[in-house]
Amino acid sequence: MRVLIVYASRYGATREIAGRIAFTLGRHGLDTTVQPAQRADDPIRYDVAVIGSAMYDDHWMKSATKFVRRNRDTLAKLPVWIFSSGTLGSSADDSERPCPHARATPEEIAEFRSTIKPKGHCFFFGALDPNKLGFIHRLKLKLLANRNNAPKYPVGDFRDWNEIETWAMSIARELDPYSARIAA
């Protein structure tokens, strides 16, 4: 089964999440292709799609949103899972795994639920390294830090690789419960 994994990542954390999803699905016998949204293949050549984007100001990145909108007719016919990532912190609630942070939902997800009907959406905490930020994002971070009574913006790597792999394994099990058991 051919799986297209598309991502939009400004500083690399979401790209690495997409890579870990591909690695996990590959361990379960699925043929994965990982591509950035702005150069991704037409999904018509695939059996499944997993699409993810970094989240800024409650929105997916434009390249990922454009990919979904441009390919919505094809994606609506495929099993599709979507994920978002952001640097909101690290307070996981183990009772809701494999996707404990569903409360962090970008505005585009409601549209995607009605147009492509994804089988699931998961939010993963991301990573924030101020040294990698572009000028505008460094400025926003400084402005947030200088606000009176503003909470400190979390800096660091908050990705939970076990959580990401658990979510990917749930996709593999849904696609082919027998082969996913054997590969585990």
HELIX and SHEET records of a PDB file:
HELIX    1   1 ALA A   13  ARG A   27  1                                  15    
HELIX    2   2 ALA A   37  ARG A   39  5                                   3    
HELIX    3   3 PRO A   43  ARG A   45  5                                   3    
HELIX    4   4 LYS A   62  ARG A   70  1                                   9    
HELIX    5   5 ARG A   72  LEU A   75  1                                   4    
HELIX    6   6 ASP A   94  GLU A   96  5                                   3    
HELIX    7   7 GLU A  108  THR A  115  1                                   8    
HELIX    8   8 PRO A  130  LYS A  132  5                                   3    
HELIX    9   9 PHE A  135  ASN A  146  1                                  12    
HELIX   10  10 TRP A  161  LEU A  175  1                                  15    
HELIX   11  11 PRO A  177  ALA A  183  1                                   7    
SHEET    1   A 4 ASP A  31  PRO A  36  0                                        
SHEET    2   A 4 ARG A   2  ALA A   8  1                                        
SHEET    3   A 4 VAL A  48  TYR A  56  1                                        
SHEET    4   A 4 HIS A  59  TRP A  60 -1                                        
SHEET    1   B 5 ASP A  31  PRO A  36  0                                        
SHEET    2   B 5 ARG A   2  ALA A   8  1                                        
SHEET    3   B 5 VAL A  48  TYR A  56  1                                        
SHEET    4   B 5 VAL A  80  GLY A  86  1                                        
SHEET    5   B 5 GLY A 120  PHE A 125  1                                        
SHEET    1   C 2 ALA A 127  LEU A 128  0                                        
SHEET    2   C 2 GLY A 156  ASP A 157 -1                                        
END                                                                             
